[in-house]
Structures are given as C-alpha cells and as structure tokens.
Amino acid sequence: QVQLVESGGGSVQAGGSLRLSCGASGHTFNTYCMGWFRQAPGKKREGVARVDSDGSTTYADSVKGRFTISRDNAKHTLILQMNSLKPEDTATYYCAARRFYCPSLVSDYYYWGRGTQVTVSS
C-alpha cells in the first residue's frame, strides 16, 4: 500500500513559521500530483496548496504570499513552508496524492496521510 507520513506540526505564536514535510513510499513519487489540505473542527477539509508532477503550483487565496509548497522527487518528499502564521491557520494538515493529474475535488485524491496538528495562538 502507498504510505504518506506528515511531520513538522506543532504549536507556534501568531507571526511564526513552521515547515511541514510529507514522506512518501510505495509509489513513483515523480508521477504524482501532491497536495496539502487542512481541516479545522467543525469545518470541511479544504485545499491549501498543490504541486503537479511538472512542478506547477497552486495556492488557496487564504495562504498566498505566506505558504510555499515544493517537492523533492529524489527524496520522495513534499514540503509546505508556512510563514506569517495566523490563528485561523490552526487545523490538522494532511498530505494527499493522485497519480498524473491534480483533481479539482478533495474526494478525488486517492492517498492520504494521517495528518499533523498545527496550532497557532494569538
């Protein structure tokens, strides 16, 4: 089975930074669309950022200019650099993948990690 494991979450004060990583195994990493999603209590899971197999990136409006997604195909690792964090960024962050193409819907991603918690205090 495909395994995705997130790490790097924690608690920070508003304005601080965190760097999340997602290690992937069990698939050909460089052929996959990879994305970061988040879910806060009582809210739907939402897309944060994604990177296509060709390196093209897309960001949610709420994180543009603050977050940066990147991938290291040789190391099978996905990164989310989060700067200028706000309390509203508090959520469980998930790594997800689908081969070849980036879906429009969250439900169309095939593989998911178990999440890492990010808490931003004011």
PAZAPA-4460 file (N, C-alpha, C; in steps of 0.05 Angstrom, whole numbers, plus 32768, in hexadecimal, padded with zeros to 4 digits):
% residues 122
    n_x    n_y    n_z   ca_x   ca_y   ca_z    c_x    c_y    c_z   seq   type   mol
   8011   7FE8   8000   8000   8000   8000   8012   8019   8000     1      Q     A
   8006   802F   7FF6   8014   8049   7FF6   8014   8054   8012     2      V     A
   802A   805F   801A   802D   806B   8035   8035   8088   8032     3      Q     A
   8026   809A   8040   802C   80B6   8042   802E   80BD   805F     4      L     A
   8043   80C9   8068   8047   80D0   8084   804F   80ED   8087     5      V     A
   803E   80FC   8094   8043   8118   8099   8053   811C   80B3     6      E     A
   8063   8132   80B4   8072   8139   80CC   8077   8157   80CB     7      S     A
   807E   8162   80E2   8085   817E   80E4   8070   8190   80F1     8      G     A
   8059   8185   80F8   8045   8194   8105   804D   819B   8122     9      G     A
   803E   81AE   812D   8044   81B6   8149   8034   81CF   8150    10      G     A
   803C   81DC   8166   802E   81F4   816F   8041   820B   816D    11      S     A
   8037   8221   8161   8046   823A   815E   8035   8251   8163    12      V     A
   8041   8268   8168   8032   8281   816B   802D   828E   8150    13      Q     A
   8018   829F   814F   8012   82AD   8137   802B   82BC   812C    14      A     A
   802F   82BA   8112   8046   82C7   8106   805E   82B4   8103    15      G     A
   805D   829D   810F   8072   828A   810E   8071   8279   80F5    16      G     A
   8084   8266   80F3   8086   8255   80DC   8088   8237   80E4    17      S     A
   807F   8226   80D1   8083   8209   80D4   8089   81FE   80B8    18      L     A
   8097   81E8   80B8   809D   81DA   809F   8092   81BD   80A1    19      R     A
   807E   81B7   8092   8073   819C   8091   8080   818C   807B    20      L     A
   8083   8172   8080   808D   8160   806C   807B   8148   806A    21      S     A
   807B   813C   8052   806C   8123   804D   807F   8110   803F    22      C     A
   8085   80FA   804C   8095   80E5   8040   8083   80D1   8033    23      G     A
   808A   80C9   801A   807A   80B7   800B   8089   809D   8004    24      A     A
   807B   8087   8006   8086   806D   7FFE   8071   805D   7FF1    25      S     A
   8079   8049   7FE1   8067   8037   7FD5   805C   803F   7FBA    26      G     A
   8066   8055   7FAF   805D   805E   7F94   8074   806E   7F86    27      H     A
   8070   8073   7F6D   8083   8082   7F5D   807D   80A0   7F62    28      T     A
   808B   80AC   7F74   8085   80C7   7F7E   8084   80DB   7F68    29      F     A
   8096   80DB   7F55   8098   80F0   7F41   8081   80F0   7F2D    30      N     A
   8071   80DC   7F2D   805A   80DB   7F1A   8040   80E5   7F28    31      T     A
   8041   80EC   7F41   8029   80F3   7F50   8025   8111   7F54    32      Y     A
   800B   8118   7F53   8004   8132   7F5E   8003   812F   7F7D    33      C     A
   800F   8142   7F8A   8011   8142   7FA8   8004   815C   7FB2    34      M     A
   7FF4   8159   7FC8   7FE7   8170   7FD3   7FE7   8170   7FF1    35      G     A
   7FE4   8188   7FFC   7FE0   818C   8019   7FC3   8196   801D    36      W     A
   7FB6   818A   8031   7F9B   8191   8039   7F9A   8195   8057    37      F     A
   7F85   81A3   8060   7F82   81A7   807D   7F65   81A5   8085    38      R     A
   7F61   819E   809E   7F46   819C   80A8   7F45   81A5   80C5    39      Q     A
   7F35   81B9   80CB   7F31   81C2   80E6   7F17   81B6   80F1    40      A     A
   7F14   81B5   810B   7EFC   81A9   8116   7EE3   81B8   810C    41      P     A
   7ECF   81A8   8104   7EB6   81B4   80FA   7EB7   81BF   80DE    42      G     A
   7ECD   81BB   80D0   7ED0   81C6   80B5   7ED6   81AF   80A1    43      K     A
   7ED0   81B4   8088   7ED7   81A1   8073   7EF5   81A2   806D    44      K     A
   7EFF   818C   8064   7F1B   818B   805C   7F1F   819C   8043    45      R     A
   7F33   81AD   8044   7F38   81C0   802E   7F54   81BD   8023    46      E     A
   7F57   81C3   8009   7F71   81C3   7FFD   7F81   81DB   8005    47      G     A
   7F9A   81D7   800A   7FAD   81EC   8011   7FC0   81F3   7FFA    48      V     A
   7FCC   81DE   7FEF   7FDF   81E2   7FD9   7FE3   81C7   7FCC    49      A     A
   7FEB   81C8   7FB2   7FF1   81AF   7FA4   8008   81B5   7F91    50      R     A
   8016   819F   7F89   802B   81A1   7F75   8027   8189   7F62    51      V     A
   8026   8190   7F48   8024   817B   7F34   803E   816C   7F30    52      D     A
   803C   8156   7F21   8054   8147   7F1B   8068   8156   7F0B    53      S     A
   805F   816B   7EFD   8072   817C   7EEE   807D   8194   7EFE    54      D     A
   8074   8196   7F17   807E   81AB   7F29   806D   81C3   7F2B    55      G     A
   8057   81C5   7F1C   8045   81DB   7F1D   8037   81DC   7F38    56      S     A
   8033   81F3   7F44   8027   81F6   7F5E   800E   8206   7F5E    57      T     A
   7FFC   8200   7F71   7FE3   820E   7F74   7FDE   8212   7F92    58      T     A
   7FD4   822A   7F9A   7FD0   8230   7FB6   7FB3   823A   7FBB    59      Y     A
   7FA9   8234   7FD2   7F90   8240   7FDB   7F95   825E   7FE0    60      A     A
   7F80   826E   7FDA   7F83   828B   7FDE   7F8B   8292   7FFA    61      D     A
   7F82   8283   800E   7F87   8289   802A   7FA4   8286   8032    62      S     A
   7FB4   8278   8022   7FD0   8273   802A   7FE4   827F   8016    63      V     A
   7FDB   828B   8000   7FED   8296   7FEC   7FFF   82AB   7FF9    64      K     A
   8018   82AA   7FF2   802B   82BD   7FFD   8037   82B5   8018    65      G     A
   802B   82A1   8025   8034   8298   803F   803F   827B   803F    66      R     A
   8032   826A   802F   803A   824E   802E   8048   8248   8013    67      F     A
   805A   8235   8014   8068   822C   7FFC   8069   820D   7FFB    68      T     A
   805F   8202   7FE5   8060   81E5   7FE2   8077   81DE   7FCF    69      I     A
   8084   81C8   7FD5   809A   81BF   7FC3   809C   81A0   7FC6    70      S     A
   80AA   8195   7FB3   80AE   8178   7FB3   80CB   8171   7FAC    71      R     A
   80D5   815C   7FB9   80EF   8151   7FB3   80EA   8135   7FA9    72      D     A
   80EA   8132   7F8E   80E4   8118   7F83   80F9   8102   7F8A    73      N     A
   8112   810A   7F8C   8127   80F7   7F92   8123   80EC   7FAE    74      A     A
   811A   80FC   7FC1   8116   80F4   7FDD   80F9   80EB   7FE3    75      K     A
   80E8   80EC   7FCF   80CB   80E5   7FD3   80BF   80F4   7FEA    76      H     A
   80C4   810E   7FEA   80BB   811F   8000   80AC   8138   7FF5    77      T     A
   8096   813E   8002   8086   8156   7FFD   8089   8169   8015    78      L     A
   808C   8183   800F   8091   8197   8024   807B   81AC   8023    79      I     A
   8074   81B6   803A   8063   81CE   803C   8071   81E1   8050    80      L     A
   807C   81F7   8046   8088   820B   8056   8072   821F   805D    81      Q     A
   806C   8223   8076   8057   8235   807F   8063   824C   808F    82      M     A
   805F   8264   8085   8069   827C   8092   8052   828E   809A    83      N     A
   8057   82A1   80AB   8043   82B4   80B4   8029   82A7   80BC    84      S     A
   802B   8292   80CD   8014   8282   80D4   8000   8293   80E4    85      L     A
   7FE7   828C   80E0   7FD0   8299   80ED   7FC0   8285   80FD    86      K     A
   7FB2   828D   8112   7FA1   827A   8121   7F8E   826B   810F    87      P     A
   7F84   8277   80FA   7F72   8269   80E8   7F7F   8253   80D7    88      E     A
   7F99   8251   80D8   7FA8   823B   80CC   7FA7   8221   80DD    89      D     A
   7F9E   8223   80F5   7F9C   820C   8107   7F8B   81F6   80FB    90      T     A
   7F96   81DF   80F8   7F88   81C8   80EB   7F9A   81B0   80EC    91      A     A
   7F8E   8199   80E5   7F9E   8182   80DE   7FA5   8183   80C1    92      T     A
   7FBE   8180   80BA   7FC8   8182   809F   7FCE   8167   8094    93      Y     A
   7FC4   8161   807C   7FC6   8147   806F   7FD5   8149   8055    94      Y     A
   7FE5   8135   804F   7FF2   8132   8036   7FE1   811E   8025    95      C     A
   7FDE   8124   800B   7FCE   8113   7FFA   7FDB   8110   7FDF    96      A     A
   7FD3   80FB   7FD0   7FE0   80F6   7FB6   7FCC   80E8   7FA3    97      A     A
   7FD0   80EE   7F89   7FC2   80DF   7F74   7FD5   80DF   7F5C    98      R     A
   7FD6   80C8   7F4F   7FE9   80C5   7F39   7FE1   80D6   7F21    99      R     A
   7FF4   80E2   7F14   7FF3   80F0   7EFB   7FE7   810C   7EFC   100      F     A
   7FCF   810F   7F07   7FC0   8128   7F05   7FB7   8131   7F20   101      Y     A
   7FB4   814C   7F23   7FAA   8158   7F3B   7F8B   815A   7F39   102      C     A
   7F7D   814D   7F4A   7F5F   814F   7F49   7F55   816A   7F52   103      P     A
   7F3D   8170   7F4A   7F2F   8188   7F53   7F22   8184   7F6F   104      S     A
   7F1A   816B   7F75   7F0C   8165   7F8D   7F1E   8156   7FA1   105      L     A
   7F1B   815D   7FBB   7F2A   8150   7FD0   7F25   8132   7FCF   106      V     A
   7F0D   812A   7FCA   7F05   810D   7FCB   7F13   80FD   7FB5   107      S     A
   7F1E   810A   7FA1   7F2B   80FB   7F8A   7F48   80F5   7F8F   108      D     A
   7F54   80FE   7FA5   7F6F   80F5   7FAC   7F6D   80D9   7FB7   109      Y     A
   7F7F   80C8   7FAD   7F7E   80AB   7FB4   7F8A   80A5   7FCF   110      Y     A
   7FA1   80B2   7FD5   7FB1   80AB   7FEC   7FB4   80C2   8000   111      Y     A
   7FB3   80BB   8019   7FB3   80CF   802F   7FC5   80C7   8045   112      W     A
   7FD3   80DA   8051   7FE0   80D5   806A   7FCD   80D8   8081   113      G     A
   7FD6   80D4   8099   7FC5   80D5   80B1   7FC4   80F0   80BE   114      R     A
   7FD4   8103   80B4   7FD2   811E   80BD   7FE6   8126   80D2   115      G     A
   7FEC   8140   80D4   7FFC   814B   80E9   7FEF   8165   80F2   116      T     A
   7FEF   8169   810C   7FE0   817F   8118   7FF1   8199   8118   117      Q     A
   7FE4   81AF   810F   7FF0   81C9   8111   7FDE   81DB   8121   118      V     A
   7FE9   81E7   8136   7FDA   81F8   8148   7FE9   8213   8149   119      T     A
   7FDA   8229   8143   7FE5   8244   8143   7FD6   8254   8158   120      V     A
   7FE4   825E   816B   7FD8   826D   8181   7FDC   828B   817C   121      S     A
   7FC9   829B   8186   7FCA   82B8   8183   7FD9   82C5   819B   122      S     A
***
